[in-house]
Amino acid sequence: MIIIPARLASTRFPNKILSNIFSLPMVVKTAKAVEEIDDVVIACDSEEVLEIAQKYGIKAVLTDTNHQSGTDRINEAAQKLHLNEDEIVINVQADEPFIEKSVVLALKKRVEELREKNEWVMASCYKKITKDDALDPNLVKVVVSQNQNALYFSRSRIPYDRENAGVQYFGHLGLYGFTFRSLQNFCALSSAPLENIEKLEQLRALYHDKTISMVEVESKSFGIDTKEDLEKALRVFKDG
């Protein structure tokens, strides 16, 4: 099950998920990018988005307007859908209309592998980025362990290359994979100080000593956080 959290009142870019992406609302474009992989549901916070999803034949669930994170929102949707606790839930952000199917499939495969032998299952994706890209606070960076587990996420450029050793930086893609059981467990964790400082919900898991397994992928996609990002995306992906 792929669930797309869709909050209309984005702080930095209000109503961005309804922005026109080659004649489709952004959230619809995202849903259609992944609909061949698994069942797709939009977890929305407004009747307007619910009606738009229905217009395009996409299943949607109306959720509470007060959720603090997209993960909390998809958890409510998953509960309303009465999913089995072992079912895989993939969180694809509504502002990733150009996410490649190969990326989502790689994440789903990792979750399937983890599910075979772990009670706690949480995974995400990352890709190589340039030193200049790493300066962008809207592009979240991640440092991973030798076993491909996340050590830390930040909006700052990490790690700090003190001696100009030529560090390879990694950008985090805002996709997450869980079992429904682990998704519920994540949402039951108390909010973490680091999560509130960086405004990165995944730090909640690390703060509580939970593992996030990371999958390295190749991707040209990026989250659209600002109007400038939207203009860039329309240029880069002009062929739709």
Secondary structure, 3 states (H helix, E strand, C coil): CEEEEECCCCCCCCCHHHCEECCEEHHHHHHHHHCCCCCEEEEECCHHHHHHHHHCCCEEEECCCCCCCHHHHHHHHHHHCCCCCCCEEEEECCCCCCCCHHHHHHHHHHHHHHHCCCCCCEEEEEEEECCCHHHCCCCCEEEECCCCEEEEEECCCCCCCCCCCCCCEEEEEEEEEEEHHHHHHHHHCCCCHHHHHHCCCCHHHHHCCCCCEEEECCCCCCCCCCHHHHHHHHHHCCCC
